[in-house]
Amino acid sequence: FFFQAEDGIRDFCLSRGLGDVYKRQVFPGLASVGYNLQEEWLRKSVNWLLDKQNADGGFGESCLSYKDPHQYAGRGVSTPSQTAWALFVLIEAYKAKYPVREQMDKAVDYLLNDFDRKNDWDDTAPTGTGHRGLPVSYTHLTLPTIYSV
């Protein structure tokens, strides 16, 4: 049983918390099997993602989304992993003729600039969740660091 959310994503719970950007991965998955990417629920999902892009070109999420998903879902400090997940979606959307080239370029620029600045990609903010209220940060994309909410 899935709920159809306003943002186009179908999910088994109404409040997802961390993971809203990642859940857009349904888009490249469907593209890989030849699914029609022009359906309205997928358009809503891409539009939702575009609305969440930060001014620096990256994407991020916040643990505050568990308390107020309407205000904070898909909002947070940009991180390399969240931006990469969003970029996977934007690339497939671009291939499917969505007008996302500018946003895609900004995401690439964020990743390149973030790497240049630190000589590494280092996610320091919580970027995923294994269980509700227990976010995970991928430090240097090795072992996850667990944060308590």
C-alpha positions as CSV (number, residue, x, y, z in Angstrom):
1,F,0.0,0.0,0.0
2,F,1.5,3.3,-1.1
3,F,0.5,6.9,-0.5
4,Q,0.7,9.3,-3.5
5,A,2.4,12.4,-2.1
6,E,2.0,15.9,-3.4
7,D,5.6,15.8,-4.6
8,G,4.9,12.8,-6.9
9,I,6.6,10.1,-5.0
10,R,4.7,7.1,-3.9
11,D,5.6,5.8,-0.5
12,F,4.3,3.6,2.3
13,C,4.4,6.4,4.9
14,L,3.3,10.0,4.7
15,S,6.2,11.6,6.5
16,R,9.6,10.4,5.1
17,G,12.1,12.6,6.9
18,L,15.6,12.2,5.5
19,G,15.6,10.4,2.2
20,D,13.4,12.6,0.1
21,V,16.1,13.5,-2.3
22,Y,17.3,9.9,-2.5
23,K,13.8,8.6,-3.2
24,R,13.9,10.4,-6.6
25,Q,16.2,7.5,-7.6
26,V,13.0,5.9,-8.8
27,F,13.4,8.1,-11.9
28,P,16.7,6.7,-13.2
29,G,15.5,3.2,-12.2
30,L,12.4,3.5,-14.3
31,A,14.4,5.0,-17.2
32,S,16.7,2.0,-17.2
33,V,13.7,-0.3,-17.9
34,G,12.1,1.9,-20.6
35,Y,9.3,3.3,-18.5
36,N,7.4,6.4,-19.8
37,L,9.1,9.2,-17.9
38,Q,6.5,11.8,-19.1
39,E,3.8,10.6,-16.6
40,E,2.5,13.4,-14.4
41,W,3.6,11.9,-11.1
42,L,7.2,11.7,-12.4
43,R,7.0,15.3,-13.6
44,K,5.9,16.4,-10.1
45,S,8.8,14.5,-8.7
46,V,11.3,16.2,-10.9
47,N,9.7,19.6,-10.3
48,W,9.8,19.0,-6.5
49,L,13.6,18.2,-6.8
50,L,14.2,21.3,-8.9
51,D,12.5,23.4,-6.2
52,K,14.9,22.1,-3.6
53,Q,18.2,22.9,-5.3
54,N,20.3,25.2,-3.1
55,A,21.8,28.5,-4.4
56,D,25.2,26.9,-4.5
57,G,23.9,24.3,-7.0
58,G,23.9,21.4,-4.5
59,F,21.2,19.5,-2.7
60,G,20.8,18.6,0.9
61,E,18.4,17.5,3.6
62,S,17.9,18.2,7.3
63,C,16.8,16.2,10.3
64,L,14.2,18.9,10.8
65,S,12.2,17.2,8.1
66,Y,11.1,14.5,10.6
67,K,9.4,17.2,12.7
68,D,8.0,19.3,9.9
69,P,8.2,17.6,6.5
70,H,6.2,20.2,4.7
71,Q,8.7,22.9,5.5
72,Y,12.0,21.0,5.6
73,A,11.7,18.0,3.2
74,G,14.5,18.2,0.8
75,R,16.0,21.3,2.4
76,G,19.4,21.4,4.0
77,V,23.0,22.2,3.6
78,S,24.4,20.9,0.3
79,T,26.3,17.6,0.5
80,P,28.2,15.7,-2.2
81,S,26.1,12.5,-1.8
82,Q,22.7,14.3,-1.9
83,T,23.8,16.3,-4.9
84,A,25.1,13.2,-6.7
85,W,21.8,11.5,-6.1
86,A,19.9,14.5,-7.4
87,L,22.2,14.7,-10.4
88,F,21.4,11.0,-11.4
89,V,17.8,12.1,-11.6
90,L,18.6,15.3,-13.5
91,I,20.7,13.5,-16.1
92,E,17.8,11.0,-16.8
93,A,15.3,13.8,-16.9
94,Y,17.5,15.7,-19.4
95,K,17.7,12.6,-21.6
96,A,13.9,12.5,-21.4
97,K,13.7,16.0,-22.7
98,Y,12.9,17.8,-19.4
99,P,14.3,21.4,-19.4
100,V,16.8,20.8,-16.6
101,R,20.2,21.6,-18.3
102,E,20.8,24.7,-16.2
103,Q,20.1,22.9,-12.9
104,M,22.1,19.9,-14.0
105,D,25.1,22.1,-14.8
106,K,24.8,23.8,-11.4
107,A,24.9,20.5,-9.6
108,V,28.0,19.4,-11.5
109,D,29.6,22.8,-10.7
110,Y,28.8,22.3,-7.0
111,L,30.5,18.8,-7.0
112,L,33.5,20.1,-8.8
113,N,33.9,23.2,-6.6
114,D,33.3,21.1,-3.4
115,F,36.0,18.7,-4.4
116,D,38.5,21.4,-5.3
117,R,37.9,23.2,-2.1
118,K,38.6,20.2,0.2
119,N,40.6,17.9,-2.1
120,D,38.0,15.3,-1.2
121,W,34.2,14.9,-1.0
122,D,33.3,14.9,2.7
123,D,29.7,14.7,3.8
124,T,29.6,16.2,7.3
125,A,25.8,16.6,7.6
126,P,23.4,13.7,8.1
127,T,22.5,12.5,4.6
128,G,20.5,9.3,5.1
129,T,18.6,7.3,7.6
130,G,18.5,3.6,8.5
131,H,15.7,3.9,11.0
132,R,13.3,6.8,11.7
133,G,15.1,9.4,13.8
134,L,18.6,7.9,13.3
135,P,20.3,9.8,10.5
136,V,23.6,8.6,8.9
137,S,26.4,10.7,7.5
138,Y,28.8,9.2,5.0
139,T,32.2,10.6,6.1
140,H,34.7,10.3,3.2
141,L,32.2,7.8,1.7
142,T,33.6,5.1,3.9
143,L,31.9,3.9,7.1
144,P,28.8,5.8,8.1
145,T,28.7,8.0,11.1
146,I,25.5,7.7,13.2
147,Y,23.9,10.8,14.7
148,S,21.2,10.8,17.3
149,V,18.2,13.0,16.7
